[in-house]
Amino acid sequence: MNNLYKKANIKILGYLVLVIVILSGCKEDFLEENPHSQLSEATFWKTQEDAERALVGCYRLVGGGWWSGLSGWNVYQFIGWGHRTDLGRASNEFGKTLGTEYSPTSLDIESLWKHNYTKISRANYFLENIDKVNMDDDKKREMIAQVRTLRGYAYFLLSQYFGGVPLIKKVLTFDEANCVLRNSKEEVVSFILDELTEAANDLPTEWPSAEKGKVEKGTALAIKGRLLMSENRWSEAAGTYKQIIDLDRYIIDPRYKELFEDEGDDSDEIIFHLRFLQNIYTEIGVTQVDNVPDVYGGYNNLKLFQNFVDEFWMIDGESIENSSLYDPENPFENRDPRLYATIFLPGYTFWRGKIFQAHPDSTIPSQGVSSSKTGYCLKKFADENYDGGLYNYGGDFKLIRYAEVLLSYLESKLEAGDPVDQVLLDETINKVRSREAVNMPPVNETNPDNLRKIIRRERIVELGCEGGIRHWDIYRWRIAHEVLNRNFYGMKITDDPENYTEQFIINEDGYVYNCKKTFHEYNYLWPIPLSEIDINKTLEQNPGY
């Protein structure tokens, strides 16, 4: 695999410890002053090699453990956010009402805040010191553009869930850090757009193979496109996505499942990803342990709902309600191939030599957890061919793919009121659907209301459970309060619900009840973590908390 981390001289990886000491962004609170030592000031920022080591530090938050804001959390926040959507939920209890997780003391909300401000702090430290280095000006501009893109992405995530946040553009002293104010959402958005626009101008369209994995022009533009969509600036978003298309840099890979495994790390469909290296810099088991069913040695942390399964239509392009191919006795036959790549299906999926058997009351004594509380587990990132240590997997985690760009371009054109014809459909959504591994029938609908529904469903089945996209989608569409305030169900466990007398709650059709979710209007903005308000009394809390 070719990229900065996987083919770089191993001594650069060895320097990461040094980089973290020098570039540490925080101690106990998120904006505490960066440590300045005599060593770093006097000896570090001298050569291009120093700058390259520091750049690696900006890309990689070295460490272990999901909740410390480090490498595992990078992956967990994008898969685990599935429990905040209508696709699935975490934990093993039945009947729990989910809604209390939107709390100022919520651990994952606090971690998202701290993790991204750590990245911002390191980026600021890099940008303040890079001019000390005597090196080629073009190389320096490229490095600066990479770091500005990474900082812009961190602010993008913060702005999407907290609204206006402190806009920190420099290294702060201890006193400064403890009295920063929140900037307005408009100020943060304007800053991000400027950062990404300018960074894109200085980034290459494509890196040489030995440096593949660094952010490039398409990365900055793709993040910019997302932000413009969330702000309903549709014409600008369409123009930004068209820039990416016109780069002629990316493809729709003929494969699908392999894109989410080690095998797909170097695909030219990938625009932005978290890079890992087996046994050296790993994602700490999230994909190969946390979301693999326990019948295969994992912990199946994310349980998927029946309504997610139902979003995958039949191979004739019709819904399960309308297709003559749908057989209730064999509900998984003749479905969109992406269903088989995304979800472990009870009694149907054949994986590692055996059929996946799941039932809500089945247990594995050695694990002490259920095979699944819904019958469905996440398969998308599980690598059937991986035989190494489950916590040492080195496959990259993909954040933005070209498929998203094409679907977002079509959506932006539609919402901007631009005409949609068959040519546009064939250049976007149909290109995604026609990849060799999927080969679903083309879309020919041009009625705006009907096409909007098709695009939104396509995003679910194509992009489900990756990159936090579904979570972001239901927020920016302002439909979270509609799709989350209801009961959620797993697999069908009886054909005779009227005479069912076992322990589980079922609905009138025999599907097992799993949980109820609640979502309030004020949950569209997450609470500022209480731990940060305790440190900095000037931080205003979001309404409702």
Secondary structure, DSSP 4 states (H G I P E B T S, - for coil): --STTTSS-HHHHHTHHHHHHHH---SSSTTPPPP--HHIIIIITTSHHHHHHHHHHHH------GGGTSHHHHHHHHHGGGGGSSSEEESS-SSEEE-TTSSTT-HHHHHHHHHHHHHHHHHHHHHHHGGGS---HHHHHHHHHHHHHHHHHHHHHHHHHHSS-----SPPPHHHHTT--PPPHHHHHHHHHHHHHHHHHHS-SS--GGGTTS--HHHHHHHHHHHHHHTT-HHHHHHHHHHHHHTT-----S-SGGGGSGGGTT-TTEEEEE--BTTTB--TTIIIIITS-GGGTS---EEEPHHHHHTS-BTTS--TTT-TT--TTSTTTTB-HHHHHHEE-TTT-EETTEE----TT-EETTTTEES-SSS-EE-TT--TT--S-TT-----EEEEEHHHHHHHHHHHHHHTT----HHHHHHTHHHHHTSTTT-PPPP----HHHHHHHHHHHHHHHHTTSTTHHHHHHHHTT-HHHHHSEEEEEEE--S-GGG--SSS-B-TTSEEEEEEE---GGGGSPPPPHHHHHH-TTPPPPTT-
